[in-house]
Structure formats: structure tokens, C-alpha cells
Amino acid sequence: KIPQKMADGSTPALVRWHVPWLLALAPLAALAGDGDAIVTVTSYTSGHRWKEFTISPGPMWTNESTLPLMIDPLNTSQTILGFGGAITQATGIQFQRLSAELQTAVLKHYFEPEAGLNYNIIRMPIGSCDFSPYTYSFADHPSGPFGLGQFDMNLTHDGDLGMIDMLRQCNDFYRNVQRKQARRKEASLAVQSQQRRQGGDSKDTKEARRERAVRAAKAAKAAKAAKAAREAKLKEEAKAAKEAEEEKEAREAKWEEEAREDLIVFGSPWSPPSWMKTANHTMVGSAIPCLKNNSAIHRAYAHYFANWIEAYEDKTGVEIWGVTAQNEPAFYSNNMWEACSYTAEQQRDFIRDHLGPVLAERFGKNRKKIMHYDYNKAHVVEWARTVLSDEKAAEYIWGTALHWYDGDFFENIGKLYQRYGGEEEQQQAK
């Protein structure tokens, strides 16, 4: 419920919803209560794509306590790395169909901090997935080292389906957004620096008047007092210059850390090539275990990840931040689209013995982030206990990937964070 006035009398910030269907306006209108909302329509068939409408909805709840949402800006928890979406084959196909003008509008709505959603994270499927018009891998036939001698470093299918060009455009647009923000920040800092200097000049002038009064009253000690004052001032100026330089370095380091120029892009495989799978299973569906019981195959699959990373970085100029080990590894009944089933023990061993070491060997240890699980909330605690309790496997793992659907089970997020959410929590768990 969006009140017209907050408890302290202030006006709430504008709430902007981006909804894919015109039919979604009715429930969203009810949610807004007595306040107005701006809705952006993205429906293909409505004829109003990217148009904004202001709606004045009717009440849905008369008692505000029915929506117990409280935001306490003074109580902070974990750091949010960012928000984003996926570039799948379906996304690339639709983006290709848009005019250049509409493509720019899409990018603005997703990546602009003020006019859009301020996205900074992109997920990419490694090979085909359930949003692909057909099934494909990048190494359909084994040959050469690790069976990857014919790995398609041109990523032909992804290119044909528009994914490569879309990622490149997204990242170029995001870079421009970052540069604009950097210029604004530097301009603001310059103003603050000028204000500090002006304040310092006023103080220096006051000090100088005081010194002149002392010299006039105590002529005999003027030379000694002036020398002492000069030395003190030089010392103070040197200290101030050092502090200013340290402040500048800290500011630049913080900016470098917080505002990376590239999008955060990570990949997730739905299925390896069929020749890596048990009994040469098709890419659609999976036996259990998914991968052949052959260490050479497991090592080949780890290099498959690394080849994909290198190919995408070469084709787009965008750094790949990391990967998840497998999309929905515990969806054991899936025979509808590309899949690869693992138990928690099998995924632990694959990361520990193959994926982690190979990515470390080819890119540097922990340079490319690895996330385990990548499935629903219901069983995440048990899965994490199996995978992360292995210290060698945990050395390679940056975090736990989760899907938000499949019922509630929100208490599992708290349990996961309490045990594995950070250094303090991990020490308490031990």
C-alpha cells in the first residue's frame, strides 16, 4: 500500500512498476491503495509498448496492517551485489526484431539508474536451454584434446540467435551509464573539495591575524614566534596533503570496487554435449548421474566451461564474472528440456576435483566465481551442508545460487545465511 504521506509527514518516493502484460494493471492498481503509480506496459499485442500510464486505483485493503512491510534504513544486513535478468535465446531473438530506436528504449528501461531498473547483472545459458528454439551445444562431436578440438569458439548458434550482439549492446550501454555516473561523482567531489579549501583559507586568514597581533604585542619574540608558526603550518599542510592523497586513493579504490565498468555476467549450463552424458543421453533430460563415470569426461566438461568463457570474452569484449555449476541439478524428473542431474555429493566432487581446478589453472584461482546448487529453496540447506562442509570444494565456491519459486521455504534463506553468509556467521557455525 502506497500512502500519500509517511508517518513523519514526508512524501513517499515514486513507485514505478514494469509489467509485461496489460492485464497486470488491475491487480497492481489494487495494490497501490490510495496513491498513484506509474506503470510501463511492455505487451507486444496491446499497441502500447513502452508507454507509461498513471493510474489512480481503488482500495484493495482498508486496513494498512494487512501489508506488514517495514523498511528500516538504519538496520543493514548483507551487501547487495546488484539486480539483473537473463539473456536467453528467446531474448536475443526478440531483441533482434526490434528497431534500433526500440532497442535503445529497452536498454534504457533496464540499465538507466533513474529512468530504468538500474540492472547490473546478466545471466547467460551455456548452450541451449528451455528458452531456445532448438537444442545445441558448442562441441557436438568429440575430437582432439579433452574431446574439445571442434569446440565452436565462434559461438555460432548464440550469434545467429542474437545473444552475442545483445550482450555487447547491453554492456556498451551500461559502460556509458557508469561513465556518466563517474563524471557526476567527480564533479560533486570537486565542489566539496573547493568548499573545504575555502573553509581552510578562512581559517588560515584568522590564524594570520592572530599571529600579527602577537608580533605587535611581543616584538621581542616576533622572529621566534613567526618561525614556529611557519614550521607548524608547513607540518599541518604536509599532514593535510597526505590525508587528502590518502582520501583520494581510498575514494578511487572504493569507486573501482563498487562501480565496475562491465556488467556482472555469469553463465549457467543446462546440459553438456550428449557424448559426455551417461549412455550418450540426449541433451534433453538426464540420467542419474548425468555425467559418465569417467574422470577424463569430467575434466573435459570443466574445460568446456573455460572454453565458453574465453569465447564469450573474445566475441563480446565483456569479462565473464563467473558461472554456476549447473542449472536445476536436482530436478530429477525433468524430461522436457536440457538437463543434467547431480546429487549434492556429485556436484561437490565435480567442483572440487575438476571445475574449480580448471578455472583456476586457466584464469587464476577465484578469478572466475563459481556458484553451487542453482535450484529451489526447499532443499538448499541440506545441499549446502554437503557441498560447503568439504573445505577443499568450498575454497573454489563464491556462493550459493537459488531459484525463488517452488513455494515458500523462506526460512531456509535465513538458515543458509546464518551458517554460510559471511565470516562472522561461519565462525559461529563452527
Long-range contacts (C-beta under 8 A, 24 or more apart in sequence): 1-31, 1-32, 1-33, 1-34, 1-35, 1-61, 1-64, 1-67, 2-32, 2-33, 2-34, 2-35, 2-37, 3-33, 3-34, 3-35, 3-64, 4-34, 4-35, 14-38, 16-40, 18-42, 18-109, 18-117, 22-46, 22-48, 25-53, 25-55, 28-55, 28-57, 29-55, 29-57, 29-58, 30-57, 30-58, 30-59, 30-60, 31-57, 31-60, 32-57, 33-57, 33-59, 33-60, 33-61, 33-64, 34-59, 40-109, 49-102, 50-102, 50-105, 50-106, 50-109, 78-417, 78-421, 78-422, 81-121, 81-264, 82-119, 82-120, 82-121, 82-264, 83-117, 83-118, 83-119, 83-120, 83-121, 84-119, 84-120, 84-121, 84-122, 84-123, 84-263, 84-264, 85-110, 85-119, 85-121, 85-122, 85-123, 86-122, 86-123, 86-124, 86-125, 86-131, 87-122, 87-123, 87-124, 87-163, 87-166, 87-167, 87-170, 88-124, 88-125, 88-129, 88-131, 88-132, 88-163, 89-125, 89-128, 89-129, 89-131, 89-132, 89-133, 89-158, 89-161, 89-163, 90-131, 90-132, 90-133, 91-131, 91-162, 91-163, 91-166, 92-158, 92-161, 92-162, 92-163, 92-164, 92-165, 92-166, 93-133, 93-161, 93-162, 95-162, 95-165, 95-166, 96-162, 96-165, 96-166, 103-169, 104-173, 107-169, 107-170, 107-173, 108-173, 110-170, 111-170, 111-173, 111-174, 111-177, 112-177, 113-177, 113-181, 119-174, 119-263, 120-174, 120-263, 120-264, 121-263, 121-264, 121-265, 121-266, 122-167, 122-170, 122-263, 122-264, 122-265, 122-266, 123-265, 123-266, 123-267, 123-268, 124-163, 124-167, 124-265, 124-266, 124-267, 124-268, 124-312, 125-267, 125-268, 125-269, 125-270, 125-327, 126-267, 126-268, 126-269, 126-270, 126-304, 126-305, 126-308, 126-323, 127-269, 127-270, 127-271, 127-272, 127-283, 127-338, 128-157, 128-270, 128-271, 128-283, 128-338, 129-270, 129-327, 129-337, 129-338, 130-270, 130-336, 130-337, 130-338, 132-161, 132-338, 133-161, 135-282, 135-283, 135-284, 135-338, 137-271, 137-272, 137-273, 137-274, 137-283, 138-273, 138-304, 138-307, 138-308, 138-311, 139-273, 139-304, 139-307, 140-273, 140-274, 140-275, 141-275, 142-273, 142-275, 142-300, 146-296, 146-299, 146-300, 146-303, 146-304, 147-275, 147-276, 147-297, 147-300, 148-300, 148-303, 148-304, 148-307, 151-304, 151-307, 151-311, 152-311, 153-307, 153-310, 153-311, 153-314, 154-311, 154-315, 155-308, 155-311, 155-312, 155-315, 159-315, 164-312, 164-315, 164-316, 167-265, 167-312, 167-316, 167-318, 168-316, 168-317, 168-318, 170-263, 171-262, 171-263, 171-265, 171-316, 171-317, 171-318, 174-262, 174-263, 175-261, 175-262, 178-259, 178-260, 178-261, 179-261, 181-259, 182-255, 182-259, 185-255, 189-251, 200-240, 204-233, 207-233, 262-318, 262-319, 263-318, 264-321, 265-312, 265-318, 265-319, 265-320, 265-321, 266-320, 266-321, 266-322, 266-323, 266-324, 266-369, 266-371, 267-305, 267-308, 267-309, 267-312, 267-320, 267-322, 267-323, 267-324, 268-323, 268-324, 268-326, 268-327, 268-374, 268-401, 269-305, 269-323, 269-326, 269-327, 269-340, 270-327, 270-337, 270-338, 270-339, 270-340, 271-338, 271-339, 271-340, 272-301, 272-304, 272-340, 273-304, 276-300, 276-301, 276-304, 277-340, 283-338, 284-335, 284-336, 284-337, 284-338, 284-339, 285-334, 285-335, 285-336, 285-339, 286-332, 286-334, 286-339, 286-340, 286-341, 287-341, 288-332, 288-341, 288-343, 289-341, 289-342, 289-343, 289-346, 290-339, 290-340, 290-341, 290-342, 291-340, 291-346, 291-350, 295-353, 295-354, 298-350, 298-353, 298-354, 299-354, 299-358, 301-350, 301-354, 301-355, 302-350, 302-354, 302-355, 302-357, 302-358, 302-359, 303-358, 303-362, 305-355, 305-358, 305-359, 306-358, 306-359, 306-362, 306-363, 309-359, 309-363, 309-368, 310-362, 320-368, 321-368, 321-369, 322-368, 322-369, 322-370, 322-371, 322-398, 323-355, 323-359, 323-368, 323-369, 323-370, 323-371, 324-370, 324-371, 324-372, 324-373, 324-374, 324-401, 325-350, 325-351, 325-355, 325-370, 325-371, 325-372, 325-374, 326-374, 327-374, 327-375, 328-374, 328-375, 328-403, 329-373, 329-374, 329-375, 330-375, 330-379, 330-383, 331-375, 344-382, 344-383, 344-386, 344-387, 345-386, 347-372, 347-373, 347-387, 348-372, 348-386, 348-387, 348-390, 348-393, 349-393, 351-387, 351-393, 351-396, 351-397, 352-390, 352-392, 352-393, 352-396, 355-396, 356-393, 356-395, 356-396, 356-397, 357-396, 359-396, 360-396, 365-396, 366-396, 366-398, 369-398, 369-399, 370-396, 370-397, 370-398, 371-397, 371-398, 371-399, 371-400, 371-401, 372-397, 372-400, 372-401, 373-400, 373-401, 373-402, 374-401, 374-402, 374-403, 375-401, 375-402, 375-403, 376-402, 376-403, 376-405, 376-406, 376-409, 377-402, 377-403, 377-404, 377-406, 377-407, 377-408, 377-409, 377-410, 377-412, 377-413, 378-406, 378-407, 378-409, 378-412, 380-412, 380-413, 380-416, 381-412, 381-415, 381-416, 381-419, 384-416, 384-419, 384-420, 385-419, 388-420
